[in-house]
Amino acid sequence: MSMENFYQRFCREGFDEKGVLNCFEPLPADNFNFAYDVVDEIACMEPDRRAMVWCNVAGEERIFTFGEMKKYSDQCAQMLTAHGVKKGDMVMLVLKRHYEFWFTVLALHKIGAVGVPATNLLTTKDILYRFEAASITACVCSGECAITEHVDEACEKYKDIHTKLIVRGEREGWINYNQELETYDGNWERRETSKNDPLLLYFTSGTTGFPKMVVHTHDYPLGHIVTARYWHNVHSDDLHLTVSESGWMKCVWGKLYGQWLAGASIFAYDFDKFVPSDLLHMMEKYRVTTFCAPPTIYRFFIKEGLGDYDLSSLRYSTTAGEALNPEVYHRWLEFTGLKLMESYGQTETVMQTANFVGTTPKPGSMGKPSPLYHIKLVDEDGNEVPSGAVGEIVIDTTKPHYALFKGYYRDEETTRKSWHDGLYHTGDTAWMDEDGYLWYVGRTDDVIKASGYRIGPFEIESVLMEHPAVLECAVTGAPDPIRGTVVKATIVLTRNYQPSEELKKELQAYVKKQTAPYKYPRIVEFVSELPKTISGKIRRTEIRQKDGQSH
């Protein structure tokens, strides 16, 4: 079997008459383990095959083969077990974009311990909450930020951390990861794990309430064959870049499972502050072939100007993480000749919908349902809505639902609220057009009910984003003594514009002209920044609370 078809040993797939994927079934063995059965297997077949190209802002560069990934993950597994990490343990990983993340997460898979990736933006309070909620017993953290200090502060109140390893740094009470790793010989025997054992735990950065804990099991990576092969369009000779640091779920979507199942190389650029020109320069220098980033990154690229960069190696580009404004789609196409293929999914799932390889995207649509899931749009009573009507996106769990989470960890009540009567409720709303494409409307609690209309904020935000004065915006419902609720736009201006009554009226008129007049924002507020979650999602709830309205 060639590396191009390596992934096929783990799935069954089918295609329509146009060659578009229309059925997909993962086939994990009972003891399937990504680290052993994919990474180590490729290392056995083609040890010199390139697995990763890594570089950082300081100018360091490392290129790793699959043979080296096996060796370093085996050494890391030895090191972690020597320091008390065992099967089932929860281990927090705060490793930014360091290549040591990949050694460590594979080592945890091999041990059967559970990786709990997190971002270095967390505060002491955030870390303490996570330690207590998940019963964390060990952590591996970057020395290139303040996270180790925050961990130590959290450990003053939480006493169950028995091992702390620091990567790229020194700190009292911490084991030096890089020095310690070298003392192990990599002689590691396969340990038994089950496809149903917990693999990863993520804290979701919800726009309301405390983060929930999402657990995925060892069979989860196979769902990402669809992500990499049929959305990212990754093949065995590609160098793929997904913009994400290792603390976010997007990392395992785009920098680990599906790409290596496809036999491809992953590109990792280790930076703290996103500088559009730097990232474009790296894509040009290393000849990145397939690229995925949230729409915001593309927006910054377009504002930067793409004329000075040679992106001729790039043959495919995808986007997810927030809804895509058609304006961004058209500008990227104009500059690169590449259509942006949008997708939608959640921490709880893999990709639910996408503009799949072989389809023609509709700018701004999140595509068609993935064959992994049976997707429906339902009203508040759980009844399917007709074509063109807005409904909540749900997954029918009476049918196969591969790579769906197993429930919120230690939270049966929240699990029951989102998963009942044979349906998993995403909390996101959309409508489906006559061709079966889905169009995002908003979170169920973001939908505005004004003057008898149901208004999705994204549609108005999309229109506002086309105006040169608008850098970012959030549309919410605000209380009104006469109408009950009116549409409000909270806007961050681009640097060439100043807040004024004239600009307010101009923006209102602009929306009226571009969309149905009842949708225009009766209130416009200019702000210096929007409230956001730690992962960058706009917290519309915070704006609503300030205005004294819960919905």
SEBA-930451 format. One record per residue: residue in one letter; x, y, z of N, C-alpha, C, O in turn. Coordinates in steps of 0.1 Angstrom, whole numbers, plus 5000, padded with zeros to 4 digits. Layout:
// SEBA-930451
AXYZXYZXYZXYZ...
This chain:
// SEBA-930451
M500949885000500050005000500950125000501850145008S500650224991501450344990501050435001499950425007M501950535004501650625015500450715011499650755020E500250734999499050814994497750754998496750825001N497750614999496450545003496550485017495750405021F497550525025497850465038496550475047496150375053Y495950585047494750615055493650515053492750485061Q493550455041492450365037492350235045491350175045R493450205052493350085060492450105073492150015080F492150235075491350265087489950315084489250355093C489450295072488150355069487550285056488250215049R486250305055485550275042484950405037484350475044E485150425024484650555018483950525005484250434998G483050625001482350614989482150744983482250844990F481950754970481850884962480650884953480250784948D480251004950479151024940479651024926480851004924E478751044917479251044903480251154899480951144889K480251254907481251364905482551344912483451424912G482651234919483851204927483851274941484951284947V482751324945482651394958482351284969481451204967L483051294980482851194991481351204995480851304998N480751084996479351085000479050975011477950965016C480050895014479850805026481250775031482250765024F481250775045482550755052482350685065481450725073E483150575067482950495079484350465085485050385079P484750525096485950485102485950335107484850285111L487050265106487150125110488250095120489250035116P488150155132489150135141489249995147488149935150A490449935148490549815156490249835170490249955175D489849735178489449755192490549825200490349895210N491849795196492949855204493649965196494849995197F492850035186493450135178494050245187493450295196N495250285183496050385190496850465179497750415173F496450595178497050675167498650675167499250665157A499150685179500650695181501250565175502250575168Y500750445179501350325175500950285160501850245152D499650305157499150245145499350335133499250295121V499550465135499850565124501250605124501950585115V501650685135502950745135504050635135504950635126D503950535144505050435145504950345132506050295128E503850325127503650235115504350305103505050245095I504050435101504750515090506250515093507050505083A506650525105508150525109508750395105509950385101C507950285106508450155102508550135086509450085081M507450195080507450175065508450275058509150235049E508350395062509250505056509850595067509350705069P510850545074511450615085511950755082511950845090D512350775069512850905065511851005059512151115055R510550955059509551045054509351165063509351155076R509351285057509251415065507851425072506851405066A507951445085506651455093506351605096505251645097M507451675099507151815104508351905100509551875101V507952025096508952135094508552235105507452295105W509552265114509252365125510352475125511452455122C509852595127510752705128510152805138508952805141N510952895143510452995152510953135149511753155140V510453235156510753375154512253405156512753495149A512853325165514353345167515153295156516453315156G514553225146515353175135515853035136516552985127E515452965147515752825148514852745138513752785134E515452625133514652545124514952395127516152365130R513952315127514052175129513152105119512052145117I513651995112512851915104512851775109513951715112F511751715112511551585118511051485109510051515101T511551365109511051255101510051175110510051195122F509351085104508450995112509250905121508850875132G510450865116511350785124511750865137511750805148E512050995136512351075147511151095156511351095169M510051115151508851135159508551005168508151025179K508750895162508650765170509650765181509350735192K510950795178512050785187511750885199511850845211Y511451015196511251115206510051085214510051115226S508951035208507751015216507950885225507450885236D508750795221509150675229509950725241509750685253Q510950815238511750865250510850945259511050935272C509951025254509051105262508151015271507851035282A507650905265506850805272507550745284507050735295Q508850715281509750655292509850765303509750735315M510150885299510350995309509151025317509251035329L507951025311506751055318506350945328505950975339T506550825323506250705332507250705344506850675355A508450735341509550735352509150845363509550825374H508450945358508051055368506551035372505951135376G506050915371504750885378503550895369502450875374V503650935356502450945348502050805344502850725339K500750775346500250635343498950645335498350755333K498550535330497250525322496150585329495950565341G495350675322494150735327494450865334493550945337D495750905337496051035343495751145334495851135321M495351255340495151385332496351465333496851505344V496951505321498151575320497951705312497651695300M498151825319497951945312499151985303500351975308L498952025291499952065281499752205277498852245271V500752295281500752435277502052455270502952505276L502052425257503352425249503352515237504152495228K502352605236502352705225502552625212501752535209R503552665204503752595191505052525191505652495181H505552485203506852415204506752275199505752215201Y507752225192507752095186507651985197507151875195E507952025210507851925221506451885223506151785230F505451975219504051935221503751805214503151715219W504351785202504051665194504651535200504051435201F505851555205506551445213505651395224505351285227T505151505231504451475244503051415242502651325249V502351475233500951425231501051285226500151205229L501951245217502051105212502551015224502050905225A503451065232503850985244502650955253502550845258L501751055255500551035264499650925257499050845264H499550935244498750835237499250695239498550605242K500650685239501250555241501050495255500950375257I501150585264500950545279499450515281499150435290G498550585274497150575277496650685287495650675292A497550785289497150895297496450995288496450985276V495751095295494851185288495551325286495951385296G495751375274496251505272495151605274494051595269V495551715281494651825284495351955278495952025286P495251985265495952095260495252225265494052235267A496052325267495552455271496452565266497552545262T495952685265496652805260497452875271497152865283N498552935267499453005276498853145280499453215288L497653175275496953295279496153285292495653385297L496153165298495353135310496053215322497253225323T495153255331495653315343495653205355495253095352T496153245366496153155378494753105381494652985383K493753195381492353155383491953045373491252945377D492253075360491852975350492452835352491752735351I493752845356494452715357493952635369493752515369L493752705380493152645392491852575389491552465393Y490952645382489652595378489852465370489152365373R490752465361491052345352491652225360491252115359F492552265369493252155378492152085386492051965386E491252165392490252105401489152035393488751925397A488752095382487652035374488051905368487251805368A489251885363489651765356490551675365490951565360S490851715377491851635386493151615379493651495377I493751725374495051715367496151665378496151705389T497051575373498151535382499551565377500451555385A499651615365500951645360500851755349499751765343C501851835347501751935336503151955329504151945336V503051985317504252005308504052145302503052165294C504852245306504552385302505752445296506952405298S505452545288506552625281507252725292506552775300G508552735290509352825298509452965292510053055297E508752975280508953105272507753195275507353275266C507153185286505953275290505853265305506653205312A504753325310504553335325503753215330503353215342I503453115322502553005326503052925338502252885346T504352905339504852825350504652895363504452835373E504753035363504453105375502953085379502653065391H502053095369500653085372500352945378499552925387V501052845372500852705377501252695391500552635400D502452755394502952745408502052815418501752765429E501452925414500452995422499252915424498652905435A498752845414497552755415497852635424497052595431C499152595424499552475432499552515447499652425455E499552635450499452675464498152635470498052605482K497152625462495752585466495452445462494652375469Y496052395451495752265446496952175448498052205443K496852065455498051985460498251855452499151785456D497551835441497551695435498551695423498651585417I499251795420500251795409501451725414502151785423H501851615409503051545413504251565404505451545408T504051615392505151625382504951755374503851775368K506051835374505951955365507251955357508351955362L507051955343508151965334508152095326507052135322I509252155325509352285318510152265305511252205305V509552315294510152305281510752445277510052545278R511952445273512652565268512752665280512252785279G513252625291513452715302513952645315514052525315E514152725325514552665338513652725349513252845348R513252655359512452705370512552615382512552495380E512752675393512952595406511652505408510552555407G511852375411510752295413510152225401509252145401W510752255389510352205377511552115371512652155372I511152005364512151925357512451985343511452025336N513651995340514052045326513751945316514451845315Y512651955308512151865299513251825289513551705287N513951925283514851895272516051825277516551735269Q516551855288517751775294517351635298518051545295E516151625305515751495310515451405299515751285300L514851455288514551365277515751285271515651175268E516851355271518051295265518651175273519451105269T518151165286518651055294517950925292518350825298Y516950925283516250795280516550745266516850825257D516550615265517050555253516050525242516350475231G514750545246513650525236513250375234512550345225N513650295244513350155243511950135250511850125262W510850135242509550145247508650035240508650025228E508049955248507149845243505749895243505249975251R504949855233503549895231502749855244502849745249R501949955249501049925260499649905254499349965244E498849825261497549805256496549925260496549965271T495949975250494850075252493650025243493749945235S492550085246491250055239490850175231491150285235K490150155220489650265212488650345220488350455216N488050285231487050355239487750435251486950495259D489050415253489650485264489750635261489850675249P489650725271489850865269491150905263492250845267L491250995254492451035247492851175250493951205253L491851265248492051415250490851475258489751425257L491151575266490151655273490351795269491451855271Y489351865264489452005261488452085269487252035271F488852205273487852295279487352385268488152455262T486052385266485452465255485452605260485052635271S485752695251485752845254484352895250484252965240G483352865258482052905254481853055256482653115263T480853115249480653255250479753285262479453395265T479253175269478553195282479153095292479552985289G479053135305479353045316480852995316481653035308F481052905326482452845327482652745316481752685310P483952725313484252625302483752485306483852445318K483252415296482852275299483952185294484852225286M483952065299485051965296484551865286483551795288V485251865274484851775264485951665263487151695261V485451535264486451425263486251345250485051315246H487351325243487351235231488151115233489051115241T487751005227488350875229489350835218489550915208H490050725219491150695210490750675195491650675186D489450645193489050635179488750765172488550775160Y488750875180488451015175489351055163488851115153P490751025163491551075152491051035138491351105129L490450925137490050875124488950965117488850965105G488151035126487251125120487951235112487351295103H489151265115489951375109490551325095491151415089I490351205091490651175077489851255068490351315058V488551275071487651355063488151505063488151575053T488551555075489051695076490251715067490251815059A491251625068492451655060492351625046492851695037R491751505043491751465029490651535020490851565009Y489451545026488351595018487851735021486951785015W488551805030488351945032489652025029489652115021H490751985037492052055034492652015021493552075016N492151895016492751845003494251815004494951844996V494551745015495951715018496351575013495651485014H497451575005497951445000499351425006499951505013S499951305003501151255009502351345007503351335015D502351424996503551504994503351654998504151734994D502251675005501951815009502751865021503151785030L502851995022503352065035502152145039501852255033H501452105050500252175054500452265066501052225075L499852385065499852475076498452515080497652565072T498152475093496852525099497352625110498252595118V496852745110497252845120496452815133495252845134S497252765142496652735156497752705165498652635162E497652755177498652705187498152585194496952545192S498952505201498652375205497552365216497052265219G497252485222496252485232494852475227493852445235W494652495214493252495209492952365201493952305196M491752325201491252205194491652205179491952105173K491752335173492052345159493452285156493752245145C494252275166495652215164495552065160496152025151V494651995167494551845163493751825151493851725144W492951925147492251925134493251945123493151875113G494152035125495052075113496452055114497252075105K496952005126498451995128498751855134499851845139L497851755132498251635138497551515131498151445122Y496351485134495751355131495551335116496151245110G494651405110494351385096495551395087495651325077Q496351495089497451525080498451405080498951365070W498751355092499651235093499051115088499651025083L497751095090497050985084497150985069497150885062A497251105063497351125049498851115044499151125033G499751095054501151075051501851205048503051205043A501251325051501751455048502651515059502751455069S503251625055504151695065503251815071502451875064I503551845084502951955090503952065091505152045094F503552195089504352305091503952375104502752415105A504952405112504652475125505552595126506852575126Y505052715127505752835129505552885143504352925146D506552885152506352915166506553065168507653115169F505353125170505353275172504353305184503553225187D504553425190503653465200502653565194501353545195K503153665188502353775182502153755167503153735160F500953745163500653725149501053855141500453965143V502053845132502453955123502253905109502953815104P501253955102500853905089502053885079502153785073S502953985079504053985069504953865073505553805064D505153845086506053735090505553595085506253515080L504253575088503653445084503653425069503953315064L503353535062503353525047504753495042504953415033H505753555048507153525045507553385047508253325039M507053325058507353185061506653095051507252985047M505453125047504653045038505453045024505452945017E505953165021506753175008508053095009508353025000K508753115020510053055022510052905022510852835015Y509052845029509052695031508152625020508052505020R507552705011506752655001505552575006505352455002V504752635015503552575020502552545009502352625000T501952425008501052384997499652395001498752424992T499252365013497852375017497752445030498652435039F496752535031496752635042495252645048494352645040C495252655061493952675067494052775078495052765086A493152875079493252975090491853035091490953025082P491553095103490253155104490153285095491153335091P488853325092488753435083489453565087489953635079T489653585100490353705105491753705100492253815096I492453595099493853585094493853635079494653705075Y492953575071492853615057492553765056493053835047R491753815065491353965065492654045067492854145060F493454005076494754075079495754055067496454155064F495753935061496653915049496254015038497054075032I494954025036494454115025494754265028495154335019K494554305041494954435045496454465043496854575040E497254355046498654365045499054395030500054465027G498354335021498654335007499454215003500554195009L499054144993499654014990500554024978501253924975G500654144972501454164960502954134961503554104952D503454154974504854144976505353994979506553974981Y504453904979504753764984504553664973503553674965D505453564972505253464962504553344969505253264976L503253334967502553214972502153114962501153044963S503053104952502753014940502752864944502152784937S503352834956503352694960502052654966501652534966L501252754970499952724976498952684966498652754956R498352564968497352514958495952494964495052464956Y495852514977494452494983494452574996495352575004S493252634998493152715010491752695016490752685009T491652685029490452655037490252745049491252815053T489052755054488852845065487752795074486852725070A487852825087486852785097487152855110488152935111G486252845120486452905133485553025135485253055147E485153085125484153195126483553205112484053145102A482353265111481753275097482553355088483153455092L482553315075483353385065482553495058481453465052N483053615058482353725050482653705035483853685032P481653715027481953695012482953795007483753754998E483053915013484054015009485453955010486353975001V485753885021487053815023487353715012488453705006Y486253635010486353524999486753584986487753534979H486153684982486353744968487753804967488453794957R488153874978489453944977490653834977491553854970W490453724985491553624985491553554971492653524966L490453534965490353464952491053554941491753514933E490753684943491353784934492853784934493553794924F493453774947494853784949495553654945496653654939T494953534948495653404948495053314937495753214933G493853344932493253244923492653124931492153034924L492653124944492153014952490853044958490653154964K489952944957488652964964488752914979489452814981L488252994988488252965002487152865005486052895003M487552745009486552635012486252635027487152595035E485052675030484652695044484152565050483752475043S484252555064483752435071483252485084483452595089Y482552385091481952415104482052295113481752185108G482452305125482552195135482652255149482652375150Q482752175158482852215172483852135180484352035175T484252185192485152105200484551965203485251865204E483151955203482551835207482551735195482151615197T482851775183482751695171483951705162484951775166V484051635151484951685140484151765131483051815135M484551775119483851865109482451815107482251695104Q481451905108480051865106479651905092478851825086T480052015087479752055073480952115067481852165073A481052105053482152165046481852185032480952115026N482652275025482652275011483752175007484952205008F483352055004484251945002484951954989484552014979V486151884988486951874976486051824965485351724966G486051894954485251854942483951924941483251914931T483652004951482352084950482752234947483852274949T481752304943481952444940481452524953480252514956P482252594959481852664972480852784968480952844958K479952804978479152924977479753024988479652994999P480253134983480953224993480053255005478953305003G480553235017479753255029478953145034478453145045S478853035026478152915031479152815037480352805032M478752755048479652655055479552515048480052415054G478952505036478952385029477852285032476852325037K478052165028477052055030477451965041478651965045P476451895047476751805058477851695055477851645044S478651665064479651565063479051425063478051405071P479451335055478951195056479151125069478651015072L480051185078480251125091478951135100478751055109Y478151245097477051265106475751275098475751305086H474651255105473251285100472851415106472351415117I472951525098472651655103471251695099470751675088K470551755109469251815106469151955111470052005119L468152035107467852165112466552155119465552115112V466452195131465152175138464652305145465452395148D463352315148462852425155462952395170463552305175E462352485178462552475193461852355199462252315210D460952295191460352165196460952045190460451935192G462052055183462751945178462251895164462651785160N461351975158460851935145461651985134462152105135E461851915123462651955112462052085105460752085104V462852175101462252295095462352285080463252215075P461552355072461552345058462852415052463452495059S463152385040464252455033464052605033462952655031G465152675036465052825037464752875051464952995053A464252795060463852835073465052815082465852725081V465152905092466252895102465952785113464852785118G466952705115466752605126468052575133469152615128E467952505144469252475151469852355144469152255141I471152355143471952245138471952135148472452155159V471452015145471551895154472151775147472051765134I472651685155473151555149472251445154471951435166D471751365145470851255148471751145154472451075146T471651115167472551015173471850885174472350785180T470650865167470150735166470850665154470750545152K471550745146472350685135473850695138474150765148P474750625131476150635134476650785135476350865127H477450805146477950945148479350935153479650975164Y480250895144481650885147482251015151481951125147A483251005160484051115165483251225172483651335173L482051185176481251275185481751255199481951145203F481851365207482351345221481351255229480251225225K481851205240481051105248480251175259479551105267G480151305259479451375269480351475276481551455276Y479751565283480651665291481151595304480351545311Y482451595306483051525317482551575330482551695332R482051485338481651515352480451615352480251685362D479651615342478551715341477351655333477151685322E476651565340475551495334474351595330473751575320E474151695339473051785336473251865323472351875315T474451915321474751995309474751895297474251935286T475251775298475151675288473651655284473351655272R472851635294471351615291470751725284469851705275K471151845287470551965281470851975266470052015258S472051935262472451945248472251815241472351815228W472051705248471951575241470751495247470851435257H469651495239468451435244467551395232467651455222D466651295234465751255224466451215211465851235200G467651155212468351105201468951215192469351195181L469051335198469651445191470751515199470551545211Y471851545193472851635199472651775194472751795182H472351865203472052005199473352085200474052095210T473752145188474952225187474852365194475852415198G473652415194473452555199473752655188473652775191D473952605176474152695164472952685155472352585153T472652805149471552805139472052835125473052895123A471252775116471552795102470352775093469252735099W470352805080469352765071469952695059471152715056M469152605053469652535042468952585029467752595028D469852605018469252645006468752524997468852415001E468252554985467652444977468752344972468352234968D469952384972471052294968471652214979472652134977G471152234992471652155003472852225010473452165019Y473152355007474252425014473652485026472552535026L474452485037474052545050474652685051475852715047W473852775057474252915059474152955074473052935079Y475252995079475253015094474453145098474553245091V473753135108472953245113473553295127473753415128G473753205136474353255149474053145160473453045157R474553175172474253095183472753105186472153215184T472153005192470753005195470453125204469353195203D471353155213471153265222471553405216471453505223D472153405204472453525197471353575188471353695184V470453495184469353535175468553645181468153635193I468353745173467553865178466153855174465853835162K465253875183463753875180463354015181463154065193A463154085170462854235170461654255161461654215150S460654325166459454365158458854245151458354255139G458854135157458254015152459153935142458753825137Y460353985140461253915131462353845139462753885150R462853735133464053665139465253705130465253675118I466153775137467353825129468653765134468953765146G469353705124470653655127471753765127471853835117P472553775137473553885137474553875126475053975121F474953755122476053745112475753815099476653865093E474453805095474153865082474354015082474854075073I474054085093474254225095475754255096476254355091E476354175104477854195106478554185093479554255090S478154085084478754075071478654195063479654235056V477454265063477254385055478154495061478854565053L478154515074478954615080480454595077481154695075M480954475077482354445075482754485061483954505058E481854505052482154545038482454695038483154745028H482054765048482254915048483754945053484154885062P484455025045485855055049486155105063487255095068A485055165069485255215083485355105094485755135105V484854985090484554885101485754785101485954715091L486454775113487454675115486854545120487154435116E486054565131485354455137483954495142483854615144C483054405143481754445148481054325155481254215151A480054365163479254265169477754315169477554425173V476854235165475454275164474654195175474754075175T473954275182473154215193471754275194471454375187G470854215202469554285205469754365217470354325227A469154485217469154575229467754615233466854625224P467454625246466054655250465654795245466354885245D464354805242463754925237462354935242461554845241P462055055248460755065255459555055246458455005250I459655085233458555075224458554945216457554875216R459654905211459754785202460054655210460054545204G460454675222460854555230462354525229463154535238T462754495216464154475213464454545199463654535190V465654605199466054655186467454605183468154555192V467854615170469154575166470254675170470054795168K471354635176472454725180473754675174473954555174A474554765168475854725163476954795172476954915173T477754715177478954765185480154745175480454635171I480854865173481754865162483154915166483255015173V484154845161485554895162485954955149485854885139L486355075148486655145135488055115131488955095139T488255125118489655115112490355255115489655355119R491655255114492355365120492155505112492455605118N491655495100491455625093490055685096489755795090Y489255625105487955685108487755715122488355655131Q487055825125486755865139485155855141484455875132P484855825154483355815157482655955154483256055158S481555945148480756075146479256035144478955915140E478356125146476956105142476756085128475956005123E477556155119477456135105477855995101477155935092L478955945107479355805103478255705108478055605101K477755735120476655645125475555635114475055525111K475055755110473955755100474355685087473555615080E475655715083476155655070476155495071475755435062L476555445083476555295084475155245085474855135079Q474255315091472855265092472255265078471555165074A472455375070471955375056472555265048471955215039Y473855235050474555135042473854995044473654925035V473554965057472954835060471554835054471154735048K470754945055469454945050469454915035468554855030K470454975028470554955014470954815010470454764999Q471754755018472354625014471454505019471654395013T470654525028469754415033468454465037468154585035A467554375041466154415044466154535054466854525065P465354635052465454755061465254725075465754795084Y464354625079464054605093465254545100465254545113K466354515093467554455100468554565104469554535111Y468354685099469454785102469554815117468554805124P470754845121470954875136470455005140470955115135R469455005148468855135153469855205163469855325165I470655115169471655175179473055135173473255025169V473955235172475355215168476255265179476155385183E477055175184478055225195479455195190479755085185F480355295191481755285187482555255199482455315209V483355145198484155105210485655085205485855065193S486555085214487955065211488254915209489154875201E487554825216487654685214486454605218485654655226L486254485213485054405216485454305227486554255227P484454275236484754175246484854035239484054005231K485953955243486153825236486453725246486953755257T486253595242486753485250488253475248488753545240I488853385256490253365255490653315241491853325237S489753245234490053195221489753295210489853265198G489253415214489053515204487653525199487353605189K486653445204485253455200484653575207484853605219I483853645199483153765205482153725215481253635213R482153785227481253755238480053855236479953955243R479053815228477853905226477053905239476354005242T477153795247476453795260476853915269476053975276E478153945268478654055277478054185272477754275280I477954205259477354325254475954335258475454445262R475254215257473754215260473554245275472654315279Q474454185284474354215298474554355301473854415310K475454425295475754565297474454645293474154745299D473754595283472554665278471354625286470254685284G471554525295470454485304469454395297468254395300Q469954315287469054225280469754085280470854075276S468953985284469553845284469453785270470353695267H468553815262468353755248468053865238467953835226
